[in-house]
């Protein structure tokens, strides 16, 4: 009986120590969040784990569901930044250099894959093309038979 109790305690400790909060890959340094609209922050954690989210002057908390999922909706923010997003629970995630602004989703055409380096007057365009408040998140092309919970990769670039 003691061995069974010890084994159960050890399993619980191992599960608890490996169930850290995590965010989808779309949440990363340099990201843009849509201005003037409610802000949804979501992720995964240990079932029942308390999650705290802070951004700008806002702070909210929730508990992860029995499936380990959680979501918090923050109030709309005006255009601006940069800000820091802090998500904490058993561990802490800090995402820096966040702006609130306009988000445009583009997809579909193969010419969208064309880089500035292959455009007309590329040298001049690149030399004059530093706009740090314009950000891009390029999602890798992946084939999936069903909707995925998270992206396979990608990062926000200034």
N, C-alpha and C positions, 0 to 999 in steps of 0.2 A: 504494500500500500504506500509506504514512504517513497519507494522508487517511482511509482506511478505519479504521485503528487510532485516529486522533484522534476520528473520528465515534463509534466504539464506546465509547471512554472517556468522551466527552461524554454519550452516552445513559445509560451506567451511573451517572455522577455525577448526572444529572437524576433518574433513578429512585430512587437512594439518598437524595437530598435530599428527595424528596417522599413517601417511604414512612415516615411517622412512625407511632408506635404510637397506637392509638385504642381507646376503650372503647365498649360499647353505651350508648345514652342512659339506660338504667336506672341506670347508675353515675354519680351526680352529687351535689353538695353536699346535705346534709340527709337522705341516704338512711338506710334501716334495713336491716340484714342480720339474717337469722334467727339467734337465739341458740341455743346448745347443739347446733348442727349443723355439719358441715363447710362451709366457705365457698368457693364457686367464684368465681374472678375470671377473666374471659376477655376477649379482644379480638382485634385485628388489628395486624400489623406487617409489616415487610419479611421475606421468607423468610429463615430462619436468624438473625434478629435476637435478641440476648440480652435477655430481659425480667426485670426485678426488681420484685417486689411486696412492700410493707411495710405492715402494719397492726398497731396496738397493739404487742405485743412480738414479733410474728412477721415473718419475712422469708424469701422463697423466690424462686428464679429458674428460668427455663425458656428454651427456644428456640422461636421461631415456626416452624411447619411450612413445607414448601415451598409451601403454598397461602397462607401468611401468617397463619394462625390460631394462637392459643395459649390455653392454659387452665392455671391454677394452683389447686390445692386447699389452702386453709389449714385449720388445726385449728379446732375449735369454740371459740367464745368465750361467756362468761357475759353476761347482760344488763348493759348499762352503756354508758358513753360520756360525752361525745363523743370520737371518735377521728378520726384522719386516715389516709386511704389514699393511698399514694404508689406510682405505677406509673412505672417508668423504663426507658428503652432509649435510642434515638437522641434522644428528647425525654422530658420528664417531665410527668406529669399528677398533680395533687394535688387530692384530694376531701376536703372538710372537713365537720365537724359530723355524723359518722356515729354512729348508735346501733346497738347490738345489742339486739334485742327480738323481739317477736312480729310476724309478717307475716300479714295477712289479705287474701286475694284475693276481691274481690267483682265480680260481673258479672251481666248478664242483664236486670234489671228497669229499666224506664224511670223509675220513681220514684227510682232511685239518682242520677239526674241533678238531682234537686231540691236547691236550695241552702238553707242555713240561713236566708238572707234571706227566703225565701218560706214559712218555717214559722210555726207558731203561736208567739206571744210572741218573735218574731225579735229585737227590740231587746234584750230581757233576755238571751236566749240568746247573742247576739253579745257583749254586754258581759261576760258571765261565762264565755265560752268560750275562754279562752286556755290551751291545753295544748301547750306546745312539744315535748313528747316524743311526741305523736301526730303522725304524718306521713302525708301522702297523695301518691301518685303517680297522677295521672289520665292514662290512655293515650288519645290521640285515636282516635275511631272511624274506621277505615280498612277498605276492602274490598280484599282481596288474593286472587288466584287460587291462590297457593301460599304456604307459610310464608316469612316474611321473616327475614333475619339480624338486623335491628335495627328499632327502633321509628321511626315517623315524627316523633315528638316527645314532649313530656312533661317534667315536672320535679317533684322532691320539694319539698313545701311543709310547713312547720311548722304 
